[in-house]
């Protein structure tokens, strides 16, 4: 219990607190995230697959929930820890953002080099 003191909360993940804080023996905090920032959100995938489709690679995945999800960007890299190139110009929007429900997604990488993993 805090009595007569002052608490300052500056940010969460380098982002401003987006809600009120108060205290009288109890402390209630409200916070949020600014969508569009470069900080990724946690999403629990149900499954993910990448399969050849003609001269392209078809990516498909499902999420279990989308509570803090706005959408996805897809990246390609030549190695797990290699430099990444973003393939999506616009965000692939979440199908159930802000809910405990999941969604199904597909992205076709038509520019993938044949035979390269």
KANOR-V530420 format. One record per backbone hydrogen bond with DSSP energy under -0.5 kcal/mol. CO is the residue of the C=O (numbers start at 1). NH is the residue of the N-H. Records with the same first field share a line. If there is no record, write none. Layout:
CO->NH + NH
//
This chain:
8->10
10->17
12->15
15->12
20->30
22->28
26->24
28->22
30->19
33->35
34->37
38->40
43->45
44->64 + 65
47->62
49->60
51->58
53->56
56->53
57->59 + 109
58->51
59->107
60->49
61->105
62->46 + 47
66->69 + 98 + 99
70->94
72->92
74->87 + 88
76->85
79->82
83->78
85->76
91->93
92->72
96->99
99->66
101->66
103->63
105->61
107->59 + 109
108->110
109->57 + 112
113->116
//
